[in-house]
Amino acid sequence: MRTRRHSRSSVVIDPEEALPAELEARIAALERADPREDFDRVSWIWMLLFGVALPAALAFFGWRL
């Protein structure tokens, strides 16, 4: 595959090179799928516990030692 670099982080693929048919079919299937709810209530509770409450408690008790 031929690529041209315009900057350090971006890569531009020549438009002449198309995606393989199998990859295009997979992408199309993902785009057609019904949207789902990202997280349920239990997931939100765990995220709040481990992402907010636990780090806050560790920081609070860590400074007290």
mmCIF file as gemmi writes it, N, C-alpha and C atoms, coordinates in Angstrom:
data_model
loop_
_atom_site.group_PDB
_atom_site.id
_atom_site.type_symbol
_atom_site.label_atom_id
_atom_site.label_alt_id
_atom_site.label_comp_id
_atom_site.label_asym_id
_atom_site.label_entity_id
_atom_site.label_seq_id
_atom_site.pdbx_PDB_ins_code
_atom_site.Cartn_x
_atom_site.Cartn_y
_atom_site.Cartn_z
_atom_site.occupancy
_atom_site.B_iso_or_equiv
_atom_site.pdbx_formal_charge
_atom_site.auth_seq_id
_atom_site.auth_asym_id
_atom_site.pdbx_PDB_model_num
ATOM 1 N N . MET Axp A 1 ? 0.847 -1.165 0 1 0 ? 1 A 1
ATOM 2 C CA . MET Axp A 1 ? 0 0 0 1 0 ? 1 A 1
ATOM 3 C C . MET Axp A 1 ? 0.897 1.233 0 1 0 ? 1 A 1
ATOM 4 N N . ARG Axp A 2 ? 0.615 2.143 -0.889 1 0 ? 2 A 1
ATOM 5 C CA . ARG Axp A 2 ? 1.395 3.379 -0.965 1 0 ? 2 A 1
ATOM 6 C C . ARG Axp A 2 ? 0.752 4.45 -0.115 1 0 ? 2 A 1
ATOM 7 N N . THR Axp A 3 ? 1.536 5.105 0.701 1 0 ? 3 A 1
ATOM 8 C CA . THR Axp A 3 ? 1.018 6.179 1.536 1 0 ? 3 A 1
ATOM 9 C C . THR Axp A 3 ? 1.914 7.393 1.4 1 0 ? 3 A 1
ATOM 10 N N . ARG Axp A 4 ? 1.315 8.543 1.645 1 0 ? 4 A 1
ATOM 11 C CA . ARG Axp A 4 ? 2.07 9.789 1.68 1 0 ? 4 A 1
ATOM 12 C C . ARG Axp A 4 ? 1.863 10.416 3.033 1 0 ? 4 A 1
ATOM 13 N N . ARG Axp A 5 ? 2.919 10.879 3.625 1 0 ? 5 A 1
ATOM 14 C CA . ARG Axp A 5 ? 2.814 11.52 4.934 1 0 ? 5 A 1
ATOM 15 C C . ARG Axp A 5 ? 2.818 13.029 4.76 1 0 ? 5 A 1
ATOM 16 N N . HIS Axp A 6 ? 1.771 13.666 5.326 1 0 ? 6 A 1
ATOM 17 C CA . HIS Axp A 6 ? 1.688 15.12 5.287 1 0 ? 6 A 1
ATOM 18 C C . HIS Axp A 6 ? 2.224 15.743 6.559 1 0 ? 6 A 1
ATOM 19 N N . SER Axp A 7 ? 2.123 15.02 7.654 1 0 ? 7 A 1
ATOM 20 C CA . SER Axp A 7 ? 2.672 15.486 8.927 1 0 ? 7 A 1
ATOM 21 C C . SER Axp A 7 ? 3.055 14.253 9.728 1 0 ? 7 A 1
ATOM 22 N N . ARG Axp A 8 ? 3.446 14.469 10.944 1 0 ? 8 A 1
ATOM 23 C CA . ARG Axp A 8 ? 3.908 13.342 11.752 1 0 ? 8 A 1
ATOM 24 C C . ARG Axp A 8 ? 2.776 12.382 12.108 1 0 ? 8 A 1
ATOM 25 N N . SER Axp A 9 ? 1.544 12.865 12.25 1 0 ? 9 A 1
ATOM 26 C CA . SER Axp A 9 ? 0.474 12.008 12.748 1 0 ? 9 A 1
ATOM 27 C C . SER Axp A 9 ? -0.556 11.602 11.698 1 0 ? 9 A 1
ATOM 28 N N . SER Axp A 10 ? -0.615 12.265 10.572 1 0 ? 10 A 1
ATOM 29 C CA . SER Axp A 10 ? -1.655 11.924 9.602 1 0 ? 10 A 1
ATOM 30 C C . SER Axp A 10 ? -1.065 11.15 8.429 1 0 ? 10 A 1
ATOM 31 N N . VAL Axp A 11 ? -1.809 10.146 7.986 1 0 ? 11 A 1
ATOM 32 C CA . VAL Axp A 11 ? -1.419 9.339 6.842 1 0 ? 11 A 1
ATOM 33 C C . VAL Axp A 11 ? -2.556 9.404 5.836 1 0 ? 11 A 1
ATOM 34 N N . VAL Axp A 12 ? -2.244 9.712 4.604 1 0 ? 12 A 1
ATOM 35 C CA . VAL Axp A 12 ? -3.249 9.802 3.551 1 0 ? 12 A 1
ATOM 36 C C . VAL Axp A 12 ? -3.036 8.63 2.601 1 0 ? 12 A 1
ATOM 37 N N . ILE Axp A 13 ? -4.111 7.871 2.368 1 0 ? 13 A 1
ATOM 38 C CA . ILE Axp A 13 ? -4.043 6.731 1.461 1 0 ? 13 A 1
ATOM 39 C C . ILE Axp A 13 ? -4.505 7.188 0.092 1 0 ? 13 A 1
ATOM 40 N N . ASP Axp A 14 ? -3.828 6.736 -0.931 1 0 ? 14 A 1
ATOM 41 C CA . ASP Axp A 14 ? -4.214 7.094 -2.285 1 0 ? 14 A 1
ATOM 42 C C . ASP Axp A 14 ? -5.648 6.662 -2.552 1 0 ? 14 A 1
ATOM 43 N N . PRO Axp A 15 ? -6.461 7.521 -3.165 1 0 ? 15 A 1
ATOM 44 C CA . PRO Axp A 15 ? -7.857 7.161 -3.416 1 0 ? 15 A 1
ATOM 45 C C . PRO Axp A 15 ? -8.008 6.03 -4.43 1 0 ? 15 A 1
ATOM 46 N N . GLU Axp A 16 ? -6.971 5.746 -5.168 1 0 ? 16 A 1
ATOM 47 C CA . GLU Axp A 16 ? -7.041 4.662 -6.145 1 0 ? 16 A 1
ATOM 48 C C . GLU Axp A 16 ? -7.122 3.303 -5.454 1 0 ? 16 A 1
ATOM 49 N N . GLU Axp A 17 ? -6.627 3.216 -4.236 1 0 ? 17 A 1
ATOM 50 C CA . GLU Axp A 17 ? -6.63 1.95 -3.511 1 0 ? 17 A 1
ATOM 51 C C . GLU Axp A 17 ? -7.88 1.882 -2.654 1 0 ? 17 A 1
ATOM 52 N N . ALA Axp A 18 ? -8.821 1.023 -3.032 1 0 ? 18 A 1
ATOM 53 C CA . ALA Axp A 18 ? -10.076 0.882 -2.294 1 0 ? 18 A 1
ATOM 54 C C . ALA Axp A 18 ? -9.904 -0.141 -1.172 1 0 ? 18 A 1
ATOM 55 N N . LEU Axp A 19 ? -10.851 -0.115 -0.247 1 0 ? 19 A 1
ATOM 56 C CA . LEU Axp A 19 ? -10.842 -1.098 0.827 1 0 ? 19 A 1
ATOM 57 C C . LEU Axp A 19 ? -11.21 -2.469 0.27 1 0 ? 19 A 1
ATOM 58 N N . PRO Axp A 20 ? -10.698 -3.532 0.882 1 0 ? 20 A 1
ATOM 59 C CA . PRO Axp A 20 ? -11.106 -4.872 0.45 1 0 ? 20 A 1
ATOM 60 C C . PRO Axp A 20 ? -12.61 -5.066 0.65 1 0 ? 20 A 1
ATOM 61 N N . ALA Axp A 21 ? -13.217 -5.886 -0.172 1 0 ? 21 A 1
ATOM 62 C CA . ALA Axp A 21 ? -14.668 -6.09 -0.13 1 0 ? 21 A 1
ATOM 63 C C . ALA Axp A 21 ? -15.129 -6.618 1.224 1 0 ? 21 A 1
ATOM 64 N N . GLU Axp A 22 ? -14.364 -7.523 1.822 1 0 ? 22 A 1
ATOM 65 C CA . GLU Axp A 22 ? -14.743 -8.084 3.122 1 0 ? 22 A 1
ATOM 66 C C . GLU Axp A 22 ? -14.758 -7 4.204 1 0 ? 22 A 1
ATOM 67 N N . LEU Axp A 23 ? -13.782 -6.111 4.178 1 0 ? 23 A 1
ATOM 68 C CA . LEU Axp A 23 ? -13.73 -5.023 5.153 1 0 ? 23 A 1
ATOM 69 C C . LEU Axp A 23 ? -14.897 -4.058 4.961 1 0 ? 23 A 1
ATOM 70 N N . GLU Axp A 24 ? -15.213 -3.745 3.729 1 0 ? 24 A 1
ATOM 71 C CA . GLU Axp A 24 ? -16.36 -2.872 3.457 1 0 ? 24 A 1
ATOM 72 C C . GLU Axp A 24 ? -17.65 -3.507 3.942 1 0 ? 24 A 1
ATOM 73 N N . ALA Axp A 25 ? -17.799 -4.819 3.776 1 0 ? 25 A 1
ATOM 74 C CA . ALA Axp A 25 ? -19.003 -5.516 4.241 1 0 ? 25 A 1
ATOM 75 C C . ALA Axp A 25 ? -19.091 -5.476 5.766 1 0 ? 25 A 1
ATOM 76 N N . ARG Axp A 26 ? -17.972 -5.654 6.449 1 0 ? 26 A 1
ATOM 77 C CA . ARG Axp A 26 ? -17.971 -5.602 7.916 1 0 ? 26 A 1
ATOM 78 C C . ARG Axp A 26 ? -18.344 -4.213 8.423 1 0 ? 26 A 1
ATOM 79 N N . ILE Axp A 27 ? -17.784 -3.187 7.801 1 0 ? 27 A 1
ATOM 80 C CA . ILE Axp A 27 ? -18.091 -1.811 8.202 1 0 ? 27 A 1
ATOM 81 C C . ILE Axp A 27 ? -19.57 -1.516 7.966 1 0 ? 27 A 1
ATOM 82 N N . ALA Axp A 28 ? -20.092 -1.956 6.833 1 0 ? 28 A 1
ATOM 83 C CA . ALA Axp A 28 ? -21.512 -1.732 6.531 1 0 ? 28 A 1
ATOM 84 C C . ALA Axp A 28 ? -22.401 -2.437 7.552 1 0 ? 28 A 1
ATOM 85 N N . ALA Axp A 29 ? -22.025 -3.649 7.973 1 0 ? 29 A 1
ATOM 86 C CA . ALA Axp A 29 ? -22.817 -4.379 8.974 1 0 ? 29 A 1
ATOM 87 C C . ALA Axp A 29 ? -22.806 -3.652 10.307 1 0 ? 29 A 1
ATOM 88 N N . LEU Axp A 30 ? -21.675 -3.102 10.684 1 0 ? 30 A 1
ATOM 89 C CA . LEU Axp A 30 ? -21.597 -2.352 11.939 1 0 ? 30 A 1
ATOM 90 C C . LEU Axp A 30 ? -22.427 -1.081 11.876 1 0 ? 30 A 1
ATOM 91 N N . GLU Axp A 31 ? -22.445 -0.427 10.734 1 0 ? 31 A 1
ATOM 92 C CA . GLU Axp A 31 ? -23.218 0.806 10.588 1 0 ? 31 A 1
ATOM 93 C C . GLU Axp A 31 ? -24.717 0.533 10.565 1 0 ? 31 A 1
ATOM 94 N N . ARG Axp A 32 ? -25.128 -0.645 10.104 1 0 ? 32 A 1
ATOM 95 C CA . ARG Axp A 32 ? -26.548 -0.996 10.062 1 0 ? 32 A 1
ATOM 96 C C . ARG Axp A 32 ? -27.079 -1.466 11.41 1 0 ? 32 A 1
ATOM 97 N N . ALA Axp A 33 ? -26.217 -1.866 12.325 1 0 ? 33 A 1
ATOM 98 C CA . ALA Axp A 33 ? -26.651 -2.422 13.603 1 0 ? 33 A 1
ATOM 99 C C . ALA Axp A 33 ? -27.446 -1.392 14.403 1 0 ? 33 A 1
ATOM 100 N N . ASP Axp A 34 ? -28.42 -1.899 15.145 1 0 ? 34 A 1
ATOM 101 C CA . ASP Axp A 34 ? -29.244 -1.023 15.985 1 0 ? 34 A 1
ATOM 102 C C . ASP Axp A 34 ? -28.387 -0.44 17.105 1 0 ? 34 A 1
ATOM 103 N N . PRO Axp A 35 ? -28.58 0.832 17.399 1 0 ? 35 A 1
ATOM 104 C CA . PRO Axp A 35 ? -27.828 1.426 18.506 1 0 ? 35 A 1
ATOM 105 C C . PRO Axp A 35 ? -28.284 0.839 19.84 1 0 ? 35 A 1
ATOM 106 N N . ARG Axp A 36 ? -27.309 0.564 20.696 1 0 ? 36 A 1
ATOM 107 C CA . ARG Axp A 36 ? -27.612 0.005 22.013 1 0 ? 36 A 1
ATOM 108 C C . ARG Axp A 36 ? -27.301 1.041 23.08 1 0 ? 36 A 1
ATOM 109 N N . GLU Axp A 37 ? -27.858 0.817 24.233 1 0 ? 37 A 1
ATOM 110 C CA . GLU Axp A 37 ? -27.528 1.667 25.369 1 0 ? 37 A 1
ATOM 111 C C . GLU Axp A 37 ? -26.103 1.32 25.783 1 0 ? 37 A 1
ATOM 112 N N . ASP Axp A 38 ? -25.294 2.341 25.988 1 0 ? 38 A 1
ATOM 113 C CA . ASP Axp A 38 ? -23.889 2.103 26.292 1 0 ? 38 A 1
ATOM 114 C C . ASP Axp A 38 ? -23.691 1.405 27.63 1 0 ? 38 A 1
ATOM 115 N N . PHE Axp A 39 ? -24.315 1.909 28.671 1 0 ? 39 A 1
ATOM 116 C CA . PHE Axp A 39 ? -24.105 1.358 29.997 1 0 ? 39 A 1
ATOM 117 C C . PHE Axp A 39 ? -25.438 1.226 30.717 1 0 ? 39 A 1
ATOM 118 N N . ASP Axp A 40 ? -25.584 0.159 31.498 1 0 ? 40 A 1
ATOM 119 C CA . ASP Axp A 40 ? -26.782 0.014 32.317 1 0 ? 40 A 1
ATOM 120 C C . ASP Axp A 40 ? -26.537 0.634 33.691 1 0 ? 40 A 1
ATOM 121 N N . ARG Axp A 41 ? -27.514 0.565 34.568 1 0 ? 41 A 1
ATOM 122 C CA . ARG Axp A 41 ? -27.407 1.212 35.879 1 0 ? 41 A 1
ATOM 123 C C . ARG Axp A 41 ? -26.273 0.638 36.707 1 0 ? 41 A 1
ATOM 124 N N . VAL Axp A 42 ? -26.114 -0.664 36.68 1 0 ? 42 A 1
ATOM 125 C CA . VAL Axp A 42 ? -25.056 -1.295 37.477 1 0 ? 42 A 1
ATOM 126 C C . VAL Axp A 42 ? -23.683 -0.832 36.989 1 0 ? 42 A 1
ATOM 127 N N . SER Axp A 43 ? -23.527 -0.7 35.688 1 0 ? 43 A 1
ATOM 128 C CA . SER Axp A 43 ? -22.247 -0.224 35.148 1 0 ? 43 A 1
ATOM 129 C C . SER Axp A 43 ? -21.962 1.201 35.605 1 0 ? 43 A 1
ATOM 130 N N . TRP Axp A 44 ? -22.989 2.054 35.616 1 0 ? 44 A 1
ATOM 131 C CA . TRP Axp A 44 ? -22.791 3.429 36.083 1 0 ? 44 A 1
ATOM 132 C C . TRP Axp A 44 ? -22.398 3.459 37.56 1 0 ? 44 A 1
ATOM 133 N N . ILE Axp A 45 ? -22.993 2.6 38.369 1 0 ? 45 A 1
ATOM 134 C CA . ILE Axp A 45 ? -22.635 2.542 39.789 1 0 ? 45 A 1
ATOM 135 C C . ILE Axp A 45 ? -21.176 2.139 39.963 1 0 ? 45 A 1
ATOM 136 N N . TRP Axp A 46 ? -20.74 1.11 39.245 1 0 ? 46 A 1
ATOM 137 C CA . TRP Axp A 46 ? -19.338 0.68 39.342 1 0 ? 46 A 1
ATOM 138 C C . TRP Axp A 46 ? -18.39 1.759 38.85 1 0 ? 46 A 1
ATOM 139 N N . MET Axp A 47 ? -18.753 2.441 37.762 1 0 ? 47 A 1
ATOM 140 C CA . MET Axp A 47 ? -17.887 3.505 37.247 1 0 ? 47 A 1
ATOM 141 C C . MET Axp A 47 ? -17.776 4.653 38.241 1 0 ? 47 A 1
ATOM 142 N N . LEU Axp A 48 ? -18.88 5.031 38.862 1 0 ? 48 A 1
ATOM 143 C CA . LEU Axp A 48 ? -18.835 6.093 39.863 1 0 ? 48 A 1
ATOM 144 C C . LEU Axp A 48 ? -18.031 5.664 41.084 1 0 ? 48 A 1
ATOM 145 N N . LEU Axp A 49 ? -18.21 4.412 41.497 1 0 ? 49 A 1
ATOM 146 C CA . LEU Axp A 49 ? -17.49 3.911 42.662 1 0 ? 49 A 1
ATOM 147 C C . LEU Axp A 49 ? -15.983 3.893 42.408 1 0 ? 49 A 1
ATOM 148 N N . PHE Axp A 50 ? -15.575 3.248 41.326 1 0 ? 50 A 1
ATOM 149 C CA . PHE Axp A 50 ? -14.143 3.099 41.055 1 0 ? 50 A 1
ATOM 150 C C . PHE Axp A 50 ? -13.512 4.334 40.412 1 0 ? 50 A 1
ATOM 151 N N . GLY Axp A 51 ? -14.299 5.143 39.75 1 0 ? 51 A 1
ATOM 152 C CA . GLY Axp A 51 ? -13.739 6.298 39.069 1 0 ? 51 A 1
ATOM 153 C C . GLY Axp A 51 ? -13.794 7.585 39.859 1 0 ? 51 A 1
ATOM 154 N N . VAL Axp A 52 ? -14.695 7.672 40.842 1 0 ? 52 A 1
ATOM 155 C CA . VAL Axp A 52 ? -14.845 8.91 41.606 1 0 ? 52 A 1
ATOM 156 C C . VAL Axp A 52 ? -14.675 8.66 43.099 1 0 ? 52 A 1
ATOM 157 N N . ALA Axp A 53 ? -15.511 7.794 43.66 1 0 ? 53 A 1
ATOM 158 C CA . ALA Axp A 53 ? -15.53 7.611 45.113 1 0 ? 53 A 1
ATOM 159 C C . ALA Axp A 53 ? -14.235 7.001 45.636 1 0 ? 53 A 1
ATOM 160 N N . LEU Axp A 54 ? -13.774 5.939 45.053 1 0 ? 54 A 1
ATOM 161 C CA . LEU Axp A 54 ? -12.552 5.286 45.529 1 0 ? 54 A 1
ATOM 162 C C . LEU Axp A 54 ? -11.327 6.183 45.401 1 0 ? 54 A 1
ATOM 163 N N . PRO Axp A 55 ? -11.078 6.827 44.239 1 0 ? 55 A 1
ATOM 164 C CA . PRO Axp A 55 ? -9.929 7.739 44.172 1 0 ? 55 A 1
ATOM 165 C C . PRO Axp A 55 ? -10.039 8.903 45.162 1 0 ? 55 A 1
ATOM 166 N N . ALA Axp A 56 ? -11.252 9.43 45.369 1 0 ? 56 A 1
ATOM 167 C CA . ALA Axp A 56 ? -11.42 10.516 46.329 1 0 ? 56 A 1
ATOM 168 C C . ALA Axp A 56 ? -11.105 10.04 47.742 1 0 ? 56 A 1
ATOM 169 N N . ALA Axp A 57 ? -11.581 8.855 48.11 1 0 ? 57 A 1
ATOM 170 C CA . ALA Axp A 57 ? -11.297 8.305 49.437 1 0 ? 57 A 1
ATOM 171 C C . ALA Axp A 57 ? -9.808 8.046 49.611 1 0 ? 57 A 1
ATOM 172 N N . LEU Axp A 58 ? -9.16 7.5 48.592 1 0 ? 58 A 1
ATOM 173 C CA . LEU Axp A 58 ? -7.716 7.252 48.682 1 0 ? 58 A 1
ATOM 174 C C . LEU Axp A 58 ? -6.941 8.55 48.826 1 0 ? 58 A 1
ATOM 175 N N . ALA Axp A 59 ? -7.32 9.568 48.094 1 0 ? 59 A 1
ATOM 176 C CA . ALA Axp A 59 ? -6.634 10.858 48.2 1 0 ? 59 A 1
ATOM 177 C C . ALA Axp A 59 ? -6.872 11.476 49.577 1 0 ? 59 A 1
ATOM 178 N N . PHE Axp A 60 ? -8.101 11.392 50.076 1 0 ? 60 A 1
ATOM 179 C CA . PHE Axp A 60 ? -8.427 11.968 51.381 1 0 ? 60 A 1
ATOM 180 C C . PHE Axp A 60 ? -7.639 11.271 52.493 1 0 ? 60 A 1
ATOM 181 N N . PHE Axp A 61 ? -7.688 9.946 52.516 1 0 ? 61 A 1
ATOM 182 C CA . PHE Axp A 61 ? -6.995 9.216 53.573 1 0 ? 61 A 1
ATOM 183 C C . PHE Axp A 61 ? -5.486 9.205 53.368 1 0 ? 61 A 1
ATOM 184 N N . GLY Axp A 62 ? -5.038 9.343 52.149 1 0 ? 62 A 1
ATOM 185 C CA . GLY Axp A 62 ? -3.591 9.424 51.896 1 0 ? 62 A 1
ATOM 186 C C . GLY Axp A 62 ? -2.984 10.692 52.44 1 0 ? 62 A 1
ATOM 187 N N . TRP Axp A 63 ? -3.697 11.804 52.387 1 0 ? 63 A 1
ATOM 188 C CA . TRP Axp A 63 ? -3.187 13.067 52.904 1 0 ? 63 A 1
ATOM 189 C C . TRP Axp A 63 ? -3.231 13.117 54.434 1 0 ? 63 A 1
ATOM 190 N N . ARG Axp A 64 ? -4.119 12.318 55.011 1 0 ? 64 A 1
ATOM 191 C CA . ARG Axp A 64 ? -4.248 12.317 56.455 1 0 ? 64 A 1
ATOM 192 C C . ARG Axp A 64 ? -3.161 11.505 57.125 1 0 ? 64 A 1
ATOM 193 N N . LEU Axp A 65 ? -2.485 10.646 56.402 1 0 ? 65 A 1
ATOM 194 C CA . LEU Axp A 65 ? -1.445 9.799 57.01 1 0 ? 65 A 1
ATOM 195 C C . LEU Axp A 65 ? -0.177 10.531 57.23 1 0 ? 65 A 1
